[in-house]
Amino acid sequence: MIGEFCVIGLGRFGWSLATALARSGQSVLAVDRNPETVQAIAPEIDASVCCDTTDEAALGELHLERTTSTIVAIGAEAKEASILTTALLRQAGVPRIVGRAVSDLHARVLLAVGAHEVVNPEKEMGARVARRLARPSILEQVPLGDDADLAEVEVPEAFVGKTLVDLDVRRRFDVSVVAVRRGGRVISNVLGLGPLESGDVLVVIGAPAAVGRLGALA
């Protein structure tokens, strides 16, 4: 069976990624060279296969060129295997290869041998934790491009009891409020919301520095 997504390497990152994709309704094929790991993940996804992906013939039998995306999630202890697997996937015509890098050099090599995109989970998590510690009021912050972030920001106490129209957040802080999260609801009609309440969360888009200035108010 060929899934929309294939995850190669079932360490902590690969396992988490494969099962999260499956829970979101995606079709997932998981691949690892350890038969016990392959057997353990089988109940949680569509299909799992034991395969040494550095073996060109064995990898070819998986027909991963039919997938939408293949993620090479092989861990830090096997960088050579991740590089060789990525090169073989590109040679096989896999349409989208996402490589997991453990360093900047590793990332450059993966891109050079054929990865279309590279992620560094440890580096990204470190940056995310640093932002969270520096600005506790910014609950989530996701880059959208070169100079725009999507973020969730706790409503500053100074905003409570006032409407977004009164506050004129876009002009004063150079961010756009696209929604407000209140309890278990996400309210998109922000202009008709009425006064903000303590515990509300603003969903905003703006430059990282602008989001930081808003977060510093809380």
C-alpha positions in Angstrom: 0.0 0.0 0.0 1.3 3.5 -0.9 0.3 6.3 1.4 0.0 10.0 0.7 2.9 10.4 3.1 5.8 8.2 3.8 7.9 8.6 6.9 11.3 6.9 6.9 12.9 6.4 10.3 10.8 5.8 13.3 12.7 7.3 16.1 10.9 9.8 18.4 10.5 12.4 15.7 9.5 10.0 13.0 7.1 8.1 15.1 5.5 11.3 16.4 5.2 12.7 12.9 3.8 9.5 11.4 1.1 9.0 14.1 0.2 12.7 14.0 -0.4 12.6 10.3 -2.5 9.5 10.7 -4.6 11.1 13.4 -5.2 14.1 11.1 -6.7 11.7 8.6 -3.8 11.3 6.2 -2.7 8.1 4.6 0.7 7.1 6.0 3.3 4.5 5.1 6.0 4.2 7.8 9.4 2.6 7.1 12.2 1.5 9.4 14.9 -1.0 9.4 13.9 -2.3 12.8 11.2 -5.0 12.5 10.1 -4.6 16.1 9.5 -0.8 15.6 7.6 -1.5 12.4 5.4 -4.0 14.1 4.8 -1.7 17.1 3.6 1.3 15.0 1.4 -0.9 12.6 -1.9 -0.5 14.6 -1.6 3.3 14.5 -1.2 3.9 10.7 -2.2 2.6 7.4 0.9 0.6 6.6 4.4 -0.1 7.9 7.3 -1.8 6.2 10.7 -3.0 7.3 13.3 -1.8 4.8 16.9 -0.7 4.7 16.4 2.5 2.6 20.1 2.7 1.8 19.6 -0.4 -0.4 18.6 0.9 -3.8 16.8 -2.2 -4.9 14.8 -2.5 -1.7 13.9 1.1 -1.7 12.8 0.9 -5.3 10.3 -1.8 -4.4 8.4 0.6 -2.2 7.5 2.8 -5.2 7.7 6.0 -3.2 7.5 8.1 -6.4 3.7 7.5 -6.0 3.6 9.3 -2.7 2.7 13.0 -2.2 5.6 13.6 0.3 8.3 11.4 1.7 9.9 12.5 5.0 13.4 11.2 5.8 13.3 11.3 9.6 16.4 9.2 10.2 18.1 10.3 13.4 21.3 11.9 14.3 23.2 8.7 14.8 22.8 7.7 11.1 23.5 10.9 9.1 25.1 8.9 6.3 22.0 6.8 5.9 19.8 9.9 5.8 22.0 11.5 3.1 22.1 8.3 1.0 18.4 7.7 1.3 17.6 11.2 0.3 19.8 10.9 -2.8 18.2 7.6 -3.8 14.7 9.1 -3.4 15.6 12.0 -5.6 17.1 9.7 -8.2 13.8 7.7 -8.1 11.7 10.8 -8.9 10.0 11.1 -5.5 7.9 14.3 -6.0 8.6 15.9 -2.6 11.4 15.0 -0.2 11.6 16.5 3.3 14.8 15.8 5.1 15.4 15.9 8.8 18.7 17.7 9.6 20.6 17.7 12.9 23.0 20.6 11.9 23.4 23.4 9.4 26.0 21.3 7.5 23.7 18.3 7.4 20.9 20.5 6.1 23.1 21.9 3.3 24.2 18.4 2.3 20.6 17.1 2.2 19.6 20.0 0.0 22.6 19.3 -2.2 21.7 15.7 -2.8 18.1 16.2 -3.5 15.9 17.2 -0.6 13.2 19.8 -1.5 12.9 21.0 2.0 14.8 20.5 5.3 13.6 20.7 8.9 15.6 20.7 12.1 13.2 19.7 14.9 15.6 20.3 17.7 16.7 23.7 16.5 13.1 24.8 15.8 11.9 23.6 19.2 14.8 25.4 20.9 13.8 28.6 19.1 10.2 28.1 20.0 11.0 27.5 23.7 13.2 30.6 23.7 10.3 32.7 22.3 7.9 31.3 24.9 10.3 32.0 27.8 11.1 35.5 26.5 7.4 36.4 25.9 5.1 34.2 28.0 2.1 36.0 26.7 2.8 34.8 23.1 1.3 31.3 23.3 2.2 30.3 19.7 4.1 31.9 16.9 4.4 30.5 13.4 6.5 32.1 10.6 4.4 32.7 7.4 7.1 34.2 5.3 10.2 36.4 5.3 8.5 39.1 7.5 5.2 37.9 8.7 4.2 35.6 11.6 0.9 34.1 12.7 0.7 34.3 16.5 -1.6 33.7 19.5 -1.2 36.5 22.1 -2.9 36.7 25.4 -5.0 39.8 25.7 -3.2 42.4 27.8 -5.0 43.6 30.9 -5.1 47.1 29.5 -7.2 45.8 26.6 -9.9 44.2 28.8 -13.2 45.9 28.6 -12.4 47.7 25.3 -13.3 46.7 21.7 -10.8 46.1 18.9 -12.3 49.2 17.2 -11.6 51.3 20.2 -8.1 49.9 20.5 -7.2 50.4 16.8 -4.6 47.6 17.2 -3.7 47.6 13.5 -2.6 51.2 13.5 -1.1 51.3 16.9 0.8 48.0 16.8 1.0 47.2 13.1 -0.6 43.8 13.4 -3.9 42.5 12.1 -6.3 40.6 14.4 -7.9 37.8 12.4 -9.7 36.0 15.2 -10.2 35.9 18.9 -10.1 32.6 20.9 -12.5 32.7 23.9 -12.7 29.5 25.9 -13.4 26.7 23.4 -14.6 29.1 20.6 -12.7 30.8 17.8 -14.5 34.0 16.8 -13.7 35.3 13.4 -16.1 38.3 13.4 -13.7 40.4 15.4 -15.2 43.8 14.6 -18.6 42.7 16.0 -17.2 40.9 19.0 -17.7 43.6 21.6 -15.5 44.3 24.6 -12.5 41.9 25.1 -12.5 39.8 28.2 -9.8 38.6 30.5 -8.5 35.2 29.2 -9.2 36.1 25.6 -6.5 35.2 23.1 -5.8 37.3 20.0 -4.9 35.5 16.8 -2.8 38.1 14.9 -0.6 38.4 11.8 2.3 40.8 11.7 6.0 41.2 11.5 7.9 39.3 14.2 9.0 42.6 15.9 5.4 43.9 15.9 4.1 40.7 17.4 6.8 40.9 20.1 5.8 44.5 21.0 2.2 43.4 21.4 3.2 40.4 23.5 5.3 42.7 25.7 2.2 44.5 26.9 0.8 41.5 28.7 
